[in-house]
Amino acid sequence: MLLEEKMDQQETQNDELKQRVEEVIQQLRPALQMDGGDMELVGLEENTVKLRLTGACAGCPMSSMTLKMGIEARLKQVIPEIKEVVAV
């Protein structure tokens, strides 16, 4: 029973973290959309955010810079538990 309670607690924490990540993404999304791009949250594993860049961002040579210097930096600033952001 103790193992089930621990797993439920971890799942709840992960859901809360995912919700916080979604809120930050919603704040950042308009900046990408102004240039014809967008992003979607694919998943969250062990405090690593997995994002998919879409639209103009998908083929842009600056997308890795946007991902690390923009999106990842902001997520880490707002949610210190985030380790990194990776594109999938």
BADOLUM-163667 format. One record per residue: residue number from 1; residue in one letter; x, y, z of N, C-alpha, C in turn. Coordinates in steps of 0.001 Angstrom, whole numbers, padded with zeros to 6 digits. Each point is the difference from the previous one (the first is absolute). Example, Ala and Ser with C-alpha at 12.3 -4.5 7.8 and 13.67 -1.06 7.14 Angstrom:
2
- seq/type/n_xx/n_yy/n_zz/ca_xx/ca_yy/ca_zz/c_xx/c_yy/c_zz
- 1/A/013190/-005690/007800/-000890/001190/000000/000900/001200/000000;
- 2/S/-000350/001050/-000720/000820/001190/000060/-000770/001090/000730;
REM end
This chain:
88
- seq/type/n_xx/n_yy/n_zz/ca_xx/ca_yy/ca_zz/c_xx/c_yy/c_zz
- 1/M/000814/-001193/000000/-000814/001193/000000/000862/001263/000000;
- 2/L/001107/-000021/000685/000877/001157/000075/000564/000353/-001377;
- 3/L/000328/-001004/-000798/000537/000224/-001347/-001043/000687/-000884;
- 4/E/-001254/-000443/000109/-001071/000622/-000784/-000181/001464/000378;
- 5/E/000059/000301/001286/-000148/001380/000457/001136/000873/-000529;
- 6/K/001211/-000541/000008/001151/000746/-000501/-000133/000260/-001498;
- 7/M/-000461/-000998/-000748/-000182/000166/-001442/-001082/001032/-000295;
- 8/D/-001094/-000027/000785/-001070/000993/-000174/000511/001406/000277;
- 9/Q/000818/000131/001039/000559/001300/000363/000918/000514/-001118;
- 10/Q/000836/-000871/-000566/000894/000404/-001091/-000801/000402/-001230;
- 11/E/-001063/-000726/-000286/-000839/000312/-001149/-000668/001361/000172;
- 12/T/-000469/000280/001213/-000626/001291/000296/001005/001137/-000160;
- 13/Q/001220/-000208/000511/001044/001016/-000136/000346/000228/-001457;
- 14/N/000073/-001071/-000791/000316/000118/-001418/-001113/000748/-000735;
- 15/D/-001252/-000276/000355/-001130/000703/-000617/000050/001491/000321;
- 16/E/000335/000330/001243/000094/001403/000401/001140/000701/-000742;
- 17/L/001123/-000671/-000131/001148/000560/-000715/-000348/000195/-001473;
- 18/K/-000668/-000979/-000573/-000401/000094/-001411/-000931/001193/-000211;
- 19/Q/-000909/000223/000933/-000919/001140/-000092/000767/001321/000054;
- 20/R/000991/000089/000870/000813/001216/000099/000780/000230/-001293;
- 21/V/000518/-001076/-000594/000731/000109/-001270/-000945/000506/-001089;
- 22/E/-001206/-000546/-000046/-000989/000431/-001000/-000305/001492/000128;
- 23/E/-000077/000494/001232/-000285/001418/000222/001117/000879/-000561;
- 24/V/001245/-000398/000195/001134/000773/-000528/000001/-000071/-001526;
- 25/I/-000279/-001173/-000547/-000055/-000152/-001458/-001054/000933/-000584;
- 26/Q/-001143/000114/000664/-001058/000887/-000493/000452/001461/-000012;
- 27/Q/000856/000365/000948/000524/001368/000037/000995/000246/-001138;
- 28/L/000776/-001030/-000346/001037/000141/-001027/-000533/-000187/-001418;
- 29/R/-001078/-000723/-000133/-000544/-000369/-001317/-000215/001188/-000944;
- 30/P/-000558/001139/000442/-000224/001111/-000933/001272/000491/-000704;
- 31/A/001125/-000038/000675/001250/000443/-000625/000367/-000900/-001175;
- 32/L/-000196/-001299/000143/000279/-000924/-001099/-001033/000166/-001114;
- 33/Q/-001239/000176/000378/-001064/000126/-000996/000140/001257/-000846;
- 34/M/000608/001050/000548/000219/001217/-000787/000917/-000263/-001188;
- 35/D/000869/-001000/000138/000921/-000345/-001087/-000461/-001227/-000775;
- 36/G/-001234/-000433/000213/-000549/-001122/-000752/000291/-001369/000597;
- 37/G/000492/-000035/001216/000308/-001278/000638/-000917/-000284/001168;
- 38/D/000261/-001098/000651/-000755/-000374/001186/000738/-001139/000698;
- 39/M/-000522/-000423/001131/000597/-001114/000735/-001090/-000757/000722;
- 40/E/000270/-001264/000246/-000939/-000799/000776/000784/-000847/000987;
- 41/L/-000577/-000168/001171/000607/-000825/001037/-000280/-001452/-000335;
- 42/V/001060/-000772/-000207/-000136/-001415/-000330/000011/-000842/001268;
- 43/G/000832/000379/000957/000068/-000763/001231/000926/000627/001017;
- 44/L/000023/-000617/001163/000827/000456/001107/000496/-001254/000712;
- 45/E/001305/-000232/-000055/000584/-001183/000632/001189/000407/000847;
- 46/E/-000065/-000344/001282/001095/000282/000928/000457/001456/-000093;
- 47/N/-000981/000899/-000005/000227/001445/-000049/000669/000482/-001281;
- 48/T/-000080/-000794/-001055/000440/000405/-001327/-001242/000222/-000854;
- 49/V/-000111/001203/-000543/-001141/000366/-000822/000291/-000396/-001447;
- 50/K/-000969/-000684/-000616/000124/-000390/-001407/-000988/000826/-000802;
- 51/L/000541/000803/-000912/-000814/000897/-000827/000143/-000346/-001471;
- 52/R/-001045/000279/-000746/000057/-000093/-001452/-000205/001401/-000543;
- 53/L/000981/000479/-000756/-000132/001298/-000665/-000678/-000247/-001339;
- 54/T/-000994/000824/-000325/-000772/-000201/-001219/-000035/001276/-000832;
- 55/G/-000603/-000102/-001169/-000114/001152/-000891/001371/000449/-000468;
- 56/A/000206/001297/-000059/001269/000552/-000470/001166/-000417/000895;
- 57/C/-000271/-000301/001263/001068/-000401/000933/000571/-001376/-000337;
- 58/A/-000809/-000851/-000609/000422/-001377/-000278/001239/-000056/-000887;
- 59/G/000110/000868/-000971/001134/-000052/-000913/000983/001141/000178;
- 60/C/-000209/000814/000986/000826/001185/000194/001370/-000354/000573;
- 61/P/001065/000539/-000579/001335/-000276/000526/000243/000599/001392;
- 62/M/-000825/000940/000403/000143/000616/001320/-000855/-000692/001074;
- 63/S/-000677/-001072/-000368/-000922/-000639/000941/000701/-000546/001240;
- 64/S/001218/-000497/-000151/000714/-000512/001183/000348/001147/000946;
- 65/M/000299/001158/-000550/000278/001179/000820/-001279/000452/000719;
- 66/T/-001099/000015/-000724/-001296/000358/000591/-000342/-000961/001127;
- 67/L/000232/-001275/-000239/-000330/-001023/000984/000818/000166/001275;
- 68/K/001311/000138/-000122/000876/000049/001173/000047/001387/000651;
- 69/M/000228/001026/-000788/000203/001341/000554/-001315/000703/000338;
- 70/G/-001067/-000397/-000637/-001285/000631/000249/-000905/-000850/000876;
- 71/I/-000471/-001105/-000566/-000995/-000832/000679/000578/-000657/001255;
- 72/E/001146/-000669/-000139/000588/-000680/001157/000378/000985/001104;
- 73/A/000595/001116/-000390/000410/000998/000993/-001205/000506/000788;
- 74/R/-001093/000278/-000691/-001195/000507/000686/-000625/-001070/000892;
- 75/L/-000088/-001223/-000501/-000568/-001074/000816/000815/-000217/001277;
- 76/K/001321/000010/-000118/000858/-000189/001173/-000116/001165/000972;
- 77/Q/-000213/001188/-000531/-000151/001178/000847/-001284/-000096/000827;
- 78/V/-001079/-000410/-000637/-001296/-000064/000661/-000169/-001290/000812;
- 79/I/000570/-001103/-000521/-000153/-001315/000636/001397/-000593/000197;
- 80/P/000659/000301/001100/001384/-000439/000227/000211/-001521/-000050;
- 81/E/-001072/-000773/000185/000136/-001459/-000027/000321/-000533/-001404;
- 82/I/-000264/000785/-001029/000254/-000441/-001371/001503/-000127/-000225;
- 83/K/000406/-001178/-000513/001423/-000240/-000282/000396/000488/-001377;
- 84/E/-000835/-000343/-000997/000293/000435/-001369/-001239/-000109/-000861;
- 85/V/000102/000589/-001187/-001051/-000074/-000995/000614/-000596/-001253;
- 86/V/-000654/-001020/-000553/000518/-000652/-001206/-001078/000014/-001078;
- 87/A/000435/000084/-001231/-000910/-000060/-001136/-000172/-001460/-000416;
- 88/V/-001222/-000340/-000355/-000272/-001360/-000473/-000695/000057/-001332;
REM end
